[in-house]
Amino acid sequence: MAKDRITVWAQSFKDRPYPMLQWIDPDSGKRKSISTGTADAKEIEQKRADKEYELNNGLHVEKSKMTWARFRELFEAEYLPGLRERSREKYGTVLDVLEDEGLPKTIGEISERTISKLVTNLRCRKVMIRNRFTAGAKPTRESKVKKVGLEPVTIRNYLVALRTVLTWGADQRIFPSVPKFPKIKVPKKKPQAVPTESFERLLDVAPNEVWKGYLQCCWWSGLRLSEAWKLRWSPSSKFPFVDLQAGRIVLPAEFAKSGQDQWVPIHPKLREIFEELPRTGSDVFPLRGVAGRPMTRAGISSFVCHLAKRAGVRLSMHKLRKGFGCRVASTLGKGNAPVLHQLMRHSSMQITMDYYANVDDVLSQAIEQIG
């Protein structure tokens, strides 16, 4: 059925210097108006005809007057509940940072220029890092350390999240379209193997057996930080759990990053670790921080980096996962790439193949054959 034609008319008001162009919005049923900006009859008629043509041919663009705060409320209430907990946390962090760095007060002000300025601000952002741990037995607070500028990969990920937010707004007809985003060049770094000696030095400075078990779980299974942190002893539909009888760690679809049921086999050494760990509750690794409080994801990440600094090694939870992938890739060889893909649970095979870049000896063989 053809859409009814929109009619635009000009109307004068005593309290306005120029006549107004008015029409009825077919979606909301509300009257819309804009100033003609002139008192000349011919110009008014021309503007009236132009506006009518724009409205009837999909060329009219109207800026939204909705505040960013209100828009964020709608996004968090309607879009985020359908995502994983980790994804909801990520959007919250990203939007907080972007608001600090100059997101406009209203949705209608967001444009290519504002996003470009936002990227510039992120490149110059002063990040205050609070080191909460010292070399002593108990964690204490230290002075803040300044870091200037976010990494290119972080900026790119922030823009990906913002584009998703704005796309949702456009789909909901809160504003007409999503502005064009700049391309962020990110250096492509290959995964690096982690020497066993470095990992053993990290284990030596772990404060207790629970922390040692947590680090070894990541070393022998390649689990992500949150996957090992949320690991449970009993079967669950919301969290990963240990199934010693089947010899696997199960990641239910509701928790898994892929949104599908996944599992990874338990290495014999990891099985021994699980069997020796005390069971004081539902959590496999009940990690505690200052004053015995349960640790947050950010707190765990910071504490592992602190331990690595004490041990004199450059390691993090993410590097431990990549190191696991490199060890498996070196053992399996390229012919078993699908096996590594399943173990690492990557989103694409291309990511998996990156793990073979540093274990491939083809280049060495080629150079040796040059006579």
Protein Blocks (a to p, Z undefined) as FASTA:
>chain_A
ZZddddddddddfkbcbdcdddddfklopacdddehiabfklmmmmmmmmmmmmmnopac
cddfbdfklmmmmmmmmmmmmpcfklmmmmmmmmmmmmmnopafbfklpcfklmmmmmmm
mmmpccddddfbdfbfbdcdddddddehiafklmmmmmmmmmmmmmmmmmnomafbdcdd
ddddddddddddddfklmmmmmmmpcbfklmmmmmmmmmnopafklmmmpcfbdcfkbcc
ddfknopacddfklpmnlpacdddddfklmmmmmmpccfbjblblcddehhiacdfklmm
mmmmmmmmmnopacdfklmmmmmmmmmmmmnommlmmmmmmmnopabfklmmmmmmmmcc
klmmmmmmpZZ
